[in-house]
Amino acid sequence: MESSEVISSIVIGIVIGTLGRLVLPGRQCISVLWTIGVGIVAAFVGTGIAADLGVADPKGIGWMEWLVQIGLAAVGVTALERAKAHS
């Protein structure tokens, strides 16, 4: 992975984290920085999963990859919120 790909993945991760948080109902009790971190991780992991599924490099927009990443971000935000609520 080249440095430009890493930088674009981080930027996309910020968007993914925000979208993952927005699809969840109600207010989340985690900070914006945690949301961004979850989004970055979801972007990297989601790209790997999409590549394994064979949907990472379509000829147009990678909607399936985005859906996997947003779903992972929503799960990550939920898991982190529950972990913080119980501690």
Long-range contacts (C-beta under 8 A, 24 or more apart in sequence): 9-40, 9-43, 9-44, 9-47, 10-40, 10-43, 12-43, 12-69, 13-39, 13-40, 13-41, 13-42, 13-43, 13-44, 14-39, 14-40, 15-39, 16-40, 16-42, 16-43, 16-46, 16-66, 16-69, 16-70, 16-73, 17-42, 17-73, 17-77, 19-70, 19-73, 20-70, 20-71, 20-72, 20-73, 20-74, 20-75, 20-76, 20-77, 21-73, 21-74, 21-77, 23-70, 23-74, 24-74, 24-77, 24-78, 28-77, 28-81, 29-81, 29-84, 29-85, 30-77, 30-80, 30-81, 30-84, 34-77, 34-80, 35-77, 38-73, 38-76, 38-77, 38-80, 39-73, 41-72, 41-76, 42-69, 42-70, 42-72, 42-73, 42-76, 43-69, 43-73, 45-72, 46-70, 46-71, 46-72, 46-73
